[in-house]
Amino acid sequence: MIDPRAIIDPKAILADNVEVGPWSYIGPDVIIGEGTSIASHVVIKGATSIGSDNRIFQFSSIGEDCQDKKYAGELTYLEVGDSNVFREGCTIHRGTVQDNSLTKIGSHNLFMAYAHVAHDCIVGDHVIMANNSAIAGHVNLGSHTILGGFTAVHQFCRIGSHVMCGAGTVVLKDVPDYVMATGNPAQPHGINAEGLKRRGFTPEMVRQIKQAYKIIYRQKLTVDQALQRLSEMALDTAEILPLIYSLQSSSRGVIR
């Protein structure tokens, strides 16, 4: 299951049924869980922990030093969950001591060809990053979110759960949960209603979220006024709470 042409450091820890293709390199501080498959010409380095049943395609670089000029060789980490797919040429970098020294990726995500996750990012579960999409350092990417091809996300942005960004979107501010966004810079275009329905949100939940979207974006309210209205709605609809959090916690401001 491990090709004899692969280079695996003796200090690396691989589960018994891990597959490694020819000419791949796995460094000394790497831990790889059961059922993970690594194609040829893959490089996995650093203090990197990869869970079970992941698939890593050729020419991917997982756990490399970050591109932050402040990085000076400190011990930093990458944690990857289970059942992720990293297609050809993906680049995933470890964290920095300027943050929590950690880049963390959840489970059941699809990173299409040449997707990039920079240092100190937190990626949830069931995320799709399409071809050539990239998130800069310190980005928080919520679960069930889709970034279209060539989407670029500015550092320190937060993109909520169930968000959809169209191809070529440039995200410079936070995107609240449930919102569809596109453009350069990103602009809101309603909620991801179809995605919510597919994930089990009831018609009434979707209706309430649409109403909350209108409060934020269509009624010319200030943020404080919108928060007051949303807080009243949240008493009956818990799904509104992520929108409240998006407005309250944003350090860069949300797209409006």
Rosetta blueprint (number, residue, H / E / L):
1 M L
2 I E
3 D L
4 P L
5 R L
6 A L
7 I E
8 I E
9 D L
10 P L
11 K L
12 A L
13 I E
14 L E
15 A L
16 D L
17 N L
18 V L
19 E E
20 V E
21 G L
22 P L
23 W L
24 S L
25 Y E
26 I E
27 G L
28 P L
29 D L
30 V E
31 I E
32 I E
33 G L
34 E L
35 G L
36 T L
37 S E
38 I E
39 A L
40 S L
41 H L
42 V L
43 V E
44 I E
45 K L
46 G L
47 A E
48 T E
49 S E
50 I E
51 G L
52 S L
53 D L
54 N L
55 R E
56 I E
57 F L
58 Q L
59 F L
60 S L
61 S E
62 I E
63 G E
64 E E
65 D L
66 C L
67 Q L
68 D L
69 K L
70 K L
71 Y L
72 A L
73 G L
74 E L
75 L L
76 T L
77 Y E
78 L E
79 E E
80 V E
81 G L
82 D L
83 S L
84 N L
85 V E
86 F E
87 R L
88 E L
89 G L
90 C L
91 T E
92 I E
93 H E
94 R L
95 G L
96 T L
97 V L
98 Q L
99 D L
100 N L
101 S L
102 L E
103 T E
104 K E
105 I E
106 G L
107 S L
108 H L
109 N L
110 L E
111 F E
112 M L
113 A L
114 Y L
115 A L
116 H E
117 V E
118 A L
119 H L
120 D L
121 C L
122 I E
123 V E
124 G L
125 D L
126 H L
127 V L
128 I E
129 M E
130 A L
131 N L
132 N L
133 S L
134 A E
135 I E
136 A L
137 G L
138 H L
139 V L
140 N E
141 L E
142 G L
143 S L
144 H L
145 T L
146 I E
147 L E
148 G L
149 G L
150 F L
151 T L
152 A E
153 V E
154 H L
155 Q L
156 F L
157 C L
158 R E
159 I E
160 G L
161 S L
162 H L
163 V L
164 M E
165 C E
166 G L
167 A L
168 G L
169 T L
170 V E
171 V E
172 L L
173 K L
174 D E
175 V E
176 P L
177 D L
178 Y L
179 V E
180 M E
181 A E
182 T E
183 G L
184 N L
185 P L
186 A L
187 Q E
188 P E
189 H E
190 G E
191 I E
192 N L
193 A H
194 E H
195 G H
196 L H
197 K H
198 R H
199 R L
200 G L
201 F L
202 T L
203 P H
204 E H
205 M H
206 V H
207 R H
208 Q H
209 I H
210 K H
211 Q H
212 A H
213 Y H
214 K H
215 I H
216 I H
217 Y H
218 R L
219 Q L
220 K L
221 L L
222 T L
223 V H
224 D H
225 Q H
226 A H
227 L H
228 Q H
229 R H
230 L H
231 S H
232 E H
233 M H
234 A H
235 L L
236 D L
237 T L
238 A H
239 E H
240 I H
241 L H
242 P H
243 L H
244 I H
245 Y H
246 S H
247 L H
248 Q H
249 S H
250 S L
251 S L
252 R L
253 G L
254 V E
255 I L
256 R L
